[in-house]
Amino acid sequence: MSDFDEMVARINGGDSAGASALHESFSDRIYFIALRELRSPADAEDVRNETLLRVMESIRAGKLASSSALPAFVIGTARNVIREVMRKGKRAESMEERDFAAPAASEEVDPGVRRAIEAVLRRLKPRERDFVRLYYYEELPKQQISEQLGIHEDRVRLIKSRALKSFREMYERLNPK
């Protein structure tokens, strides 16, 4: 049994050692490929995390034809994620520069929706919940958020994307329409 066979078997079995082995084997390579293409450490970090997440999901879904194809699969996935980041960067508009009108005070949120949102917020991981509070309720800039959470400022974007993804997934489960 090769190292990749064992790694895939552990990931399929839900063993965290399989995920750690995947990270150790491919993390640096993914990061440097992304850094070379994107020229941004923060984007390279995002690509690395998204790639490893997608690879693990694909392995668990049985989409990997053979464990010997794992290295090529990982690099191919990383290149796809890099392309997505590059496309998004070309058409993305800075949200900080846009002016959004605040909702009118008379607009009231449906009580069922409010309960679902509160339930989702309670289920978020503590760091994600803190981020949502600091960013959306207290409207702090990224620098202050990074100081309060004790993380590097470049990681704030990663925490934001994870928090929003978790929030969206949980909300859809609790409030299907």
WOSUL-V818123 format. One record per residue. RES is the residue in one letter. OMEGA is omega as a letter, one per 20 degrees, with the letter a starting at -180 (* if undefined). Layout:
BEGIN
res-><RES	RES>
omega-><OMEGA	OMEGA>
END
This chain:
BEGIN
res-><M	S	D	F	D	E	M	V	A	R	I	N	G	G	D	S	A	G	A	S	A	L	H	E	S	F	S	D	R	I	Y	F	I	A	L	R	E	L	R	S	P	A	D	A	E	D	V	R	N	E	T	L	L	R	V	M	E	S	I	R	A	G	K	L	A	S	S	S	A	L	P	A	F	V	I	G	T	A	R	N	V	I	R	E	V	M	R	K	G	K	R	A	E	S	M	E	E	R	D	F	A	A	P	A	A	S	E	E	V	D	P	G	V	R	R	A	I	E	A	V	L	R	R	L	K	P	R	E	R	D	F	V	R	L	Y	Y	Y	E	E	L	P	K	Q	Q	I	S	E	Q	L	G	I	H	E	D	R	V	R	L	I	K	S	R	A	L	K	S	F	R	E	M	Y	E	R	L	N	P	K>
omega-><a	r	a	r	a	r	a	r	r	r	r	r	r	a	a	r	r	r	r	r	r	r	a	a	a	a	a	a	r	a	a	r	a	r	r	a	a	r	a	r	a	r	r	r	r	r	a	a	a	r	a	r	a	r	r	r	r	r	a	r	r	a	r	a	a	a	r	r	a	a	r	r	r	a	r	r	r	a	r	r	r	r	r	r	a	r	a	a	a	a	a	r	a	r	a	a	a	r	r	r	r	r	r	a	a	r	a	r	r	a	r	r	r	r	r	r	r	r	r	a	r	a	r	r	a	a	r	r	r	r	a	r	a	a	a	a	a	r	r	r	a	a	r	r	a	r	a	r	r	r	r	a	r	a	a	a	r	r	r	a	r	a	a	r	r	a	a	a	a	a	a	r	a	a	a	r	*>
END
